[in-house]
Structures are given as C-alpha cells and as structure tokens.
Amino acid sequence: MMERQVNYDEVAATYDDRYASGVAEARHTIPAALRQLLRPDVASQVLEVGCGTGFWLSAFSAGNEVYGLDASPVMLARARQRHDAVVCGTADQLPFPSGVFDLVYCVNAFHHFSDKPIFIREARRVLRSGGVLAVIGMDPHGQRDQWYIYDYFEGTYEADLRRFPSVPQIINSIRAVGFSELRHCVVERILNHQCGRAVLSHSVLQKNGTSQLILLSDEAYAAGLDRLNGDLVEAEARGEVLMFPEDISLVMVVGRASGAQK
C-alpha cells in the first residue's frame, strides 16, 4: 500500500516554525558538515533537492553557485525570499544537465521522494566525477531515538519505519549506482525535551508541526492529544512534572561519484 504524501503547499505558511524550536544547533552543525564536503579553494556548483523554504541554502558562501529544487510551488515562493536560484521539479527527474554539480544533498527530505533509487541515479547523473552526494535525515530503524510523538500518536513510529530507509539501505542504494568512499556519521543530535504543560505550545506538537502528525487523520491526532493530556493531568495530581523526550539523531550518508555511471 502506498503511503500518503504530505501536501507541503498546505503547510508552507507555518513550516519554518520548526526552526525556532529544537534545531537551533543544527543551524550550525549541518551547514558546517555540508561545507566540509566542498573544496575550500574553488567555487563549487551545489544542488539541494527538496529544499522546501530554502532554509539550508544559506549554508554556502556567495562564491558558490547554489540551486534549490522542490515540488511545492508554495514552499518555493517562500524559498525565493531567501534565494533566487530555486526551481520547481521532482527528485526523480532533475531538470539539470549531466555532470554539472560538485555536491547534491538533501536534508530531511529523502523519505518524501516517491522513487528513491531513481533519485540516487539522477543525483549520480548530474554530479561531476568526484562529486559528492549527501543524504541527511532520521533513521528510526536504529532504535536510538526517543520521541514523545511516537509514544502518544499511534501508528507514527510504524509509518516512519516504512517511510524512512535505514542507513544500510541508503548506503547499498548509493553504492549500487557507482558511488564510492561511502561513509556515514551522526551530523546532529536534537535534544529538546519538553517539561509539563510547555509541551502543548511546542511547535512540533501542532497538527502541521511535523510530517508524522500531518499524515494522521484528525481523529487520530485528537486521540493522541487526549492521551497526552490525560498523562499530564495524572502527573499533576501526583505533584509531578511530566517529561516529554525528544532525542533524535540526524545521520548524514555520503558517497563520492567515481568512474562511469552504472
């Protein structure tokens, strides 16, 4: 059964709220990790696939030629407020010539791509020999993370196991189309536990706050909120402050394009 897809045209207006809560450090660590994939002494051509509102496009210096691509026109309208060189398109048919980029990357977007193997082939096509592909995102298969969204909203964890490939799966897919020097690392660890009723105003908990909740029916979302509120009331009756954990690792998988494309 095909998973439902998020309509990012509908959530573009509030999408950037997530960057005000819980990912402040990622604003530094992810851009720094991406910059390290480029040669510092030459101008580079860079493409972000699934750029959304363009938040990560500012990671690179003005000396580089940076492009963003996204399938949502409304998200792109917001991206253009940050960066001019953004285009509408899909990850499985990149509208660029072959062999033009030094770096192709995606941040928290790979799980949304409808055909991930074709995207990887397309990334290999548009990369120069020696260019780099970087995929950054969660890996719920790793069983390291703790997240109250999974605890209170039934089906979200199981859905993510279907939506998100594991790190080994990504590595194998990248290797299969001619990438070498494969490696992976935790590029960011989001630690943003919520205490007591402060969780109710947490941007992530809002219906449009994260794709896990966007994909729920209104009834399933309301049921999760009821469970959470019930635990809050019980904890308060005991004189306790309930902790809602958010401890999520973002993993970067990197491969270098070498030789002829397979």
Buried (B, 14 or more C-beta within 10 A) or exposed (E): EEEEEBEBBEBBEEBBBBBEBBBEEBBEBBBEBBBEBBEEEEBBBBBBBBBBBBBBBEBBEEEBBBBBBBBBEBBBEBBEEBBEBBBEBBBBEBEBEEBBBBBBBBBBBBBBBEEBEBBBBBBBBBBBEEBBBBBBBBBBBEEEBBBBBBBBBBBBBEBBEEBBBBBEBBBEBBBEBBBEEBEBEEBBBBEBBBEBEEBBEBBBBBBBBBBBBBBBEEEBBEBBBEBBBEBBEEBEEEEEEBEBBBBBBBBBBBBBBBEEBE
